[in-house]
Amino acid sequence: MKTLRLEKVLKSMEESKLSQILVTDPVSIFYLTGKWIHPGERMLVLYINIQGNHKLFINELFPVEEELGAEKIWFNDTDNPIDILINYLDKDHALGIDKNWPAHFLISLMDKKVIPQFINGSFIVDDLRMMKDQEEIELMKEASRLNDEAMGKLINEISNAHSELDMIARLDKIYKNIGADGFSFTPIIGYGANAADPHHNSDHTKLKRGDSIVLDIGCLKNSYCSDMTRTVFYKEVSPKAKEVYQVVLEANKRGIETVKPGAKFCDIDRATRNYIEEAGYGKYFTHRTGHSIGIEVHDKGDVSSTNTEVLKPGMIFSIEPGIYIPGEVGVRIEDLVLVTEDGYEVLNHFNKELQVIE
């Protein structure tokens, strides 16, 4: 396992008075071991014990030859993996379980009545994943650099008036050509009225003069995600659409300027939301301001009015205010922001001033 990360996990367990946990999320297992294992419906468990008796329970279907810092306990499809797991658990203490373990495994373990207490232990690894180390920061910067490059190439395709789905197909090719590893999420490309749906499912809609075009895209590179949204206009922009755009842009900038160690996630949301409300568009800003990002496009943590968690160096999250007026116009502008020791660094560098595509 990655030694420093494991040490931080063990320290958090000690502080939380939790002596043993089951890490079952393949993403968190990759984070701790550097190895991707996709178990499908089969059980996969990384057992971490404060005493150091770490075990990886894995089906023989998935050959793992590398030394991962935990003893491998193998089982096959005819075994009951829960019966095997029980033999290694400390039956005198509570057991932390992470949030993504399928219920049938957890219920089977609970039915054995050998563990005195079960605790949601997701925070042990999830909180650690929120603070990126230097290696992760560099990987995130590279993914965002590729996303900047892809955005420029994608916008150059707009003049050919392809449908939303055509543009997604072209984006897939762009990512492959520039060396990205595919989508980090299904892109959201919306034209005109579709742009006013924040999570529009792209379809065969074609462009019309005056349409706003929301381009919410992200790629994977070396297992880390990028995410960025830009909104441009086709042929012309109406006075109202221009006003909406400038309000969203200023809200985006105000949110970013709020970022520094010691501030809170809700402070960022307040900075963006208050400005949009003051401009008279508050009811059209219908979602939180952002989300944490890393190995997953939505890591633990969001930029919302209810999240009072304090910002710490190494956190990376999106700031993406939007205004969505049904049937008229939709605008969203999104950047990824890194909390530094004394402020912030924006990971996206692609132009976000108003653009009209001819």
Secondary structure in CASP SS format (residue, H / E / C, confidence):
PFRMAT SS
TARGET T0000
AUTHOR 0000-0000-0000
METHOD secondary structure of the structure
MODEL  1
M C 1.00
K C 1.00
T H 1.00
L H 1.00
R H 1.00
L H 1.00
E H 1.00
K H 1.00
V H 1.00
L H 1.00
K H 1.00
S H 1.00
M H 1.00
E H 1.00
E H 1.00
S C 1.00
K C 1.00
L C 1.00
S C 1.00
Q E 1.00
I E 1.00
L E 1.00
V E 1.00
T C 1.00
D C 1.00
P H 1.00
V H 1.00
S H 1.00
I H 1.00
F H 1.00
Y H 1.00
L H 1.00
T H 1.00
G C 1.00
K C 1.00
W C 1.00
I C 1.00
H C 1.00
P C 1.00
G C 1.00
E C 1.00
R C 1.00
M C 1.00
L C 1.00
V E 1.00
L E 1.00
Y E 1.00
I E 1.00
N E 1.00
I C 1.00
Q C 1.00
G C 1.00
N C 1.00
H C 1.00
K E 1.00
L E 1.00
F E 1.00
I E 1.00
N E 1.00
E C 1.00
L C 1.00
F C 1.00
P C 1.00
V C 1.00
E C 1.00
E C 1.00
E C 1.00
L C 1.00
G C 1.00
A C 1.00
E E 1.00
K E 1.00
I E 1.00
W E 1.00
F E 1.00
N C 1.00
D C 1.00
T C 1.00
D C 1.00
N C 1.00
P H 1.00
I H 1.00
D H 1.00
I H 1.00
L H 1.00
I H 1.00
N C 1.00
Y C 1.00
L C 1.00
D C 1.00
K C 1.00
D C 1.00
H C 1.00
A C 1.00
L E 1.00
G E 1.00
I E 1.00
D C 1.00
K C 1.00
N C 1.00
W C 1.00
P C 1.00
A H 1.00
H H 1.00
F H 1.00
L H 1.00
I H 1.00
S H 1.00
L H 1.00
M H 1.00
D H 1.00
K C 1.00
K C 1.00
V C 1.00
I C 1.00
P C 1.00
Q C 1.00
F E 1.00
I E 1.00
N E 1.00
G C 1.00
S H 1.00
F H 1.00
I H 1.00
V H 1.00
D H 1.00
D H 1.00
L H 1.00
R H 1.00
M H 1.00
M E 1.00
K C 1.00
D C 1.00
Q H 1.00
E H 1.00
E H 1.00
I H 1.00
E H 1.00
L H 1.00
M H 1.00
K H 1.00
E H 1.00
A H 1.00
S H 1.00
R H 1.00
L H 1.00
N H 1.00
D H 1.00
E H 1.00
A H 1.00
M H 1.00
G H 1.00
K H 1.00
L H 1.00
I H 1.00
N H 1.00
E H 1.00
I H 1.00
S H 1.00
N H 1.00
A C 1.00
H C 1.00
S C 1.00
E H 1.00
L H 1.00
D H 1.00
M H 1.00
I H 1.00
A H 1.00
R H 1.00
L H 1.00
D H 1.00
K H 1.00
I H 1.00
Y H 1.00
K H 1.00
N H 1.00
I H 1.00
G C 1.00
A C 1.00
D C 1.00
G C 1.00
F E 1.00
S C 1.00
F C 1.00
T C 1.00
P C 1.00
I E 1.00
I E 1.00
G E 1.00
Y E 1.00
G H 1.00
A H 1.00
N H 1.00
A H 1.00
A H 1.00
D C 1.00
P C 1.00
H C 1.00
H C 1.00
N C 1.00
S C 1.00
D C 1.00
H C 1.00
T C 1.00
K C 1.00
L C 1.00
K C 1.00
R C 1.00
G C 1.00
D C 1.00
S E 1.00
I E 1.00
V E 1.00
L E 1.00
D E 1.00
I E 1.00
G C 1.00
C E 1.00
L E 1.00
K E 1.00
N C 1.00
S C 1.00
Y E 1.00
C E 1.00
S C 1.00
D C 1.00
M E 1.00
T E 1.00
R E 1.00
T E 1.00
V E 1.00
F E 1.00
Y E 1.00
K C 1.00
E C 1.00
V C 1.00
S C 1.00
P H 1.00
K H 1.00
A H 1.00
K H 1.00
E H 1.00
V H 1.00
Y H 1.00
Q H 1.00
V H 1.00
V H 1.00
L H 1.00
E H 1.00
A H 1.00
N H 1.00
K H 1.00
R H 1.00
G H 1.00
I H 1.00
E H 1.00
T C 1.00
V C 1.00
K C 1.00
P C 1.00
G C 1.00
A C 1.00
K E 1.00
F H 1.00
C H 1.00
D H 1.00
I H 1.00
D H 1.00
R H 1.00
A H 1.00
T H 1.00
R H 1.00
N H 1.00
Y H 1.00
I H 1.00
E H 1.00
E H 1.00
A C 1.00
G C 1.00
Y C 1.00
G H 1.00
K H 1.00
Y H 1.00
F C 1.00
T C 1.00
H C 1.00
R C 1.00
T C 1.00
G E 1.00
H E 1.00
S E 1.00
I C 1.00
G C 1.00
I C 1.00
E C 1.00
V C 1.00
H C 1.00
D C 1.00
K C 1.00
G C 1.00
D E 1.00
V E 1.00
S C 1.00
S C 1.00
T C 1.00
N C 1.00
T C 1.00
E C 1.00
V E 1.00
L C 1.00
K C 1.00
P C 1.00
G C 1.00
M E 1.00
I E 1.00
F E 1.00
S E 1.00
I E 1.00
E C 1.00
P C 1.00
G E 1.00
I E 1.00
Y E 1.00
I E 1.00
P C 1.00
G C 1.00
E C 1.00
V E 1.00
G E 1.00
V E 1.00
R E 1.00
I C 1.00
E E 1.00
D E 1.00
L E 1.00
V E 1.00
L E 1.00
V E 1.00
T C 1.00
E C 1.00
D C 1.00
G C 1.00
Y E 1.00
E E 1.00
V E 1.00
L C 1.00
N C 1.00
H C 1.00
F C 1.00
N C 1.00
K C 1.00
E C 1.00
L C 1.00
Q C 1.00
V E 1.00
I E 1.00
E C 1.00
END
